[in-house]
Structure formats: structure tokens, C-alpha cells
Amino acid sequence: MLRTALLVASLAAAQTSNLPRTFPQFTGTWTLDEMASTGRLVSAPGTRLTITTTPEAVSVAKVIPPRAAPPGGEAYRYDPGLPNPEVYRFDGHDTTIDRTAFIYSYGFRLVADRLALSVKTTRRGFGGYTLVTDAYSVDGDMLIVDRQFTSVTAGGHIRTMQEPANNARHTFVYRRSPPAAE
């Protein structure tokens, strides 16, 4: 009995540490590899991503060029009043930006060693919200971003997206950019 108690106590001690996790494998600048990506390029998070981490948050700065409208759709319009970099806090609280017509919330989750970063957009007076979730993983010098679009009604139902491709994930591949020369 004492032996079992000591084993459980030592396993618990081995699983915790006071050292913060900072996800260094994600840090750096990443450039979109259009040929290796299978998602619609108009839906990519950006052509270049710069990721930094601290013990408190992960930040993603995005280079987002103007994008043409997909056939039958609207051109992507990035609100220049939104923060760049986007900050995703580890403390369980979303970073919230309150604009006149919209409320943007940036949320972080860790899912199976992937950084799941979500931007929830709520339009005032309409109920419901949209959610763009990016699951980031690193394989060597390759950053894989799986992007999922979601639209939720005021009643809590997930809508089927009008663009059929948006009902499934979009996968974008980024290559690590060499560090800038000093």
C-alpha cells in the first residue's frame, strides 16, 4: 500500500513542473507554400506568418495581401483596425476587441500538441457568430495550418456553409523562412 502511494506521488511529481511551456517549435517566420497547400488560397491565414511566444501567450503577425473575390463570392476585406499581431492568451481568457459593429474574440486551446487558435466574430444585433479556427502543427521546417470555418445561429445550430468547400478543412503549408541577416 505504501509502495503504491509512493509510486502515485512520484508519477504526479514527474508530470508537473514550474517551468512554463513556450512552444519554441512554432516561433519564427513562415512563408506560404502555395503548391503544397490544398486549401483555397483565398482562405489562407496569410502569405507570411511570424509567430512569437512567451510564457503567457502566442502572437501571430500576418501578412495578408488584398484578395480577389472567389467566383460568386465577396472579396476578402481585412479590417485594418484589428490588431496585428493577434494575441492568444494561455490564461483561459480570450483577447477581445470591441469594434462598432463587431466583437472579435481570440481564443487559445492546446489540442493533441497542436495550437488551436480561434477568432470568433459576433455582429451586433444579429445573434449567432462566425468562428475561424486554425490548428497549427510543426513537422521539421514545415508549419501545417488546418483551417475550419463555422457559422453558428443565435439558437446554437451550426449552419451548412453556402460555399461547399468551407464545410471541410482547408490545409495550408508554410515553410520556415531563414532568419534575417543582421
C-alpha positions as CSV (number, residue, x, y, z in Angstrom):
1,M,0.0,0.0,0.0
2,L,2.8,2.4,0.9
3,R,4.7,1.4,-2.2
4,T,1.6,2.2,-4.4
5,A,1.1,5.6,-2.7
6,L,4.8,6.5,-3.3
7,L,4.5,5.4,-6.9
8,V,1.4,7.6,-7.5
9,A,3.1,10.6,-5.7
10,S,6.2,10.3,-7.8
11,L,4.2,10.0,-11.1
12,A,2.3,13.1,-10.1
13,A,5.5,15.0,-9.4
14,A,7.0,13.9,-12.7
15,Q,4.1,15.2,-14.6
16,T,4.2,18.8,-13.3
17,S,6.9,21.4,-13.3
18,N,7.1,25.1,-12.5
19,L,8.7,25.7,-16.0
20,P,6.3,27.4,-18.4
21,R,5.7,25.8,-21.8
22,T,6.5,28.2,-24.6
23,F,6.2,26.1,-27.8
24,P,9.5,27.2,-29.4
25,Q,9.0,24.9,-32.4
26,F,6.3,27.3,-33.6
27,T,8.4,30.5,-33.3
28,G,9.8,32.2,-36.4
29,T,8.7,33.4,-39.8
30,W,6.8,31.1,-42.1
31,T,6.1,31.6,-45.8
32,L,3.1,30.1,-47.6
33,D,3.9,27.2,-50.0
34,E,1.0,27.6,-52.4
35,M,1.9,24.4,-54.3
36,A,1.9,22.2,-51.2
37,S,-1.4,23.7,-49.8
38,T,-4.7,22.0,-50.5
39,G,-7.0,24.8,-49.2
40,R,-8.4,27.5,-51.2
41,L,-5.7,30.2,-51.3
42,V,-8.2,33.0,-50.9
43,S,-8.9,31.5,-47.5
44,A,-5.2,31.2,-46.3
45,P,-4.4,32.9,-43.0
46,G,-1.8,35.0,-44.8
47,T,1.2,34.7,-47.2
48,R,3.7,35.1,-44.4
49,L,3.2,34.4,-40.7
50,T,5.5,35.5,-37.9
51,I,4.9,33.6,-34.6
52,T,6.3,34.6,-31.2
53,T,5.6,33.0,-27.9
54,T,6.0,34.0,-24.2
55,P,5.1,32.1,-21.1
56,E,1.7,33.9,-21.2
57,A,0.7,34.0,-24.9
58,V,1.3,33.2,-28.5
59,S,1.2,36.0,-31.1
60,V,0.7,35.6,-34.8
61,A,1.6,38.5,-37.1
62,K,0.1,38.0,-40.6
63,V,0.9,39.5,-44.0
64,I,-2.5,39.5,-45.7
65,P,-2.5,40.8,-49.3
66,P,-5.7,42.0,-50.9
67,R,-7.5,39.1,-52.3
68,A,-9.8,38.9,-55.3
69,A,-13.4,37.6,-54.9
70,P,-13.9,33.9,-55.4
71,P,-16.4,33.1,-58.2
72,G,-19.9,34.1,-56.9
73,G,-18.5,35.4,-53.6
74,E,-17.2,38.6,-51.9
75,A,-13.7,39.9,-51.9
76,Y,-12.0,39.3,-48.5
77,R,-11.8,42.5,-46.6
78,Y,-9.4,42.6,-43.6
79,D,-10.3,45.2,-41.0
80,P,-7.1,47.3,-40.6
81,G,-8.4,48.3,-37.2
82,L,-7.8,44.8,-35.9
83,P,-4.6,44.0,-34.1
84,N,-1.7,42.5,-36.0
85,P,-0.2,40.5,-34.4
86,E,-3.1,38.7,-33.0
87,V,-2.6,37.7,-29.3
88,Y,-3.9,34.4,-28.0
89,R,-3.6,34.2,-24.2
90,F,-2.8,31.0,-22.3
91,D,-4.7,32.0,-19.1
92,G,-8.1,30.8,-20.3
93,H,-9.3,34.3,-21.2
94,D,-9.9,35.4,-24.7
95,T,-8.4,38.6,-26.1
96,T,-11.5,40.7,-27.0
97,I,-11.6,43.6,-29.5
98,D,-14.8,45.6,-29.4
99,R,-15.5,47.5,-32.6
100,T,-18.6,49.5,-33.5
101,A,-20.4,46.7,-35.4
102,F,-18.5,43.6,-34.4
103,I,-16.9,42.0,-31.4
104,Y,-13.8,39.9,-32.1
105,S,-12.5,37.3,-29.6
106,Y,-9.2,35.5,-30.0
107,G,-9.1,32.2,-28.1
108,F,-6.4,29.6,-27.5
109,R,-6.6,25.8,-26.9
110,L,-4.0,23.1,-27.0
111,V,-5.3,20.0,-28.8
112,A,-3.1,17.0,-29.2
113,D,0.1,19.1,-29.3
114,R,-1.5,21.4,-31.9
115,L,-2.1,25.1,-31.2
116,A,-5.8,25.7,-31.9
117,L,-6.3,29.4,-32.4
118,S,-9.8,30.7,-33.0
119,V,-11.2,34.1,-34.0
120,K,-14.9,34.4,-33.0
121,T,-16.7,37.3,-34.7
122,T,-20.1,38.4,-33.3
123,R,-22.1,41.0,-35.3
124,R,-24.1,43.3,-33.0
125,G,-27.9,42.9,-33.3
126,F,-27.8,39.7,-35.5
127,G,-27.3,36.9,-32.9
128,G,-25.1,34.0,-33.6
129,Y,-21.4,34.2,-34.6
130,T,-18.8,33.0,-37.0
131,L,-15.7,31.1,-36.0
132,V,-12.4,30.6,-37.9
133,T,-10.2,28.0,-36.2
134,D,-6.7,27.3,-37.2
135,A,-4.9,24.2,-35.9
136,Y,-1.1,24.7,-36.1
137,S,1.4,21.9,-36.1
138,V,5.1,21.7,-37.0
139,D,6.9,19.0,-38.9
140,G,10.5,19.9,-39.2
141,D,10.7,23.1,-41.2
142,M,7.1,22.9,-42.2
143,L,4.2,24.6,-40.5
144,I,0.8,23.0,-41.3
145,V,-2.3,25.1,-40.7
146,D,-5.7,23.3,-40.9
147,R,-8.4,26.0,-41.1
148,Q,-12.1,25.4,-40.4
149,F,-14.9,27.9,-40.9
150,T,-18.0,27.7,-38.7
151,S,-21.2,29.8,-38.6
152,V,-23.5,29.4,-35.6
153,T,-27.1,30.6,-35.4
154,A,-28.5,32.5,-32.4
155,G,-30.2,29.2,-31.5
156,G,-26.9,27.4,-31.3
157,H,-27.0,25.4,-34.5
158,I,-24.1,25.1,-36.8
159,R,-25.0,26.2,-40.3
160,T,-24.0,24.4,-43.5
161,M,-21.8,26.9,-45.3
162,Q,-23.0,28.3,-48.7
163,E,-19.6,27.6,-50.3
164,P,-19.4,23.7,-50.1
165,A,-15.6,23.8,-49.8
166,N,-16.0,25.7,-46.5
167,N,-17.8,22.8,-44.8
168,A,-14.4,20.9,-44.7
169,R,-11.0,21.9,-43.5
170,H,-8.6,23.9,-45.7
171,T,-4.9,22.9,-45.3
172,F,-2.1,25.4,-45.8
173,V,1.6,24.5,-45.7
174,Y,4.2,27.1,-44.7
175,R,8.0,26.8,-44.9
176,R,10.3,28.2,-42.3
177,S,11.9,31.4,-43.6
178,P,15.6,31.8,-42.9
179,P,16.4,34.3,-40.1
180,A,17.1,37.9,-41.3
181,A,20.7,38.8,-41.7
182,E,22.0,41.2,-39.1
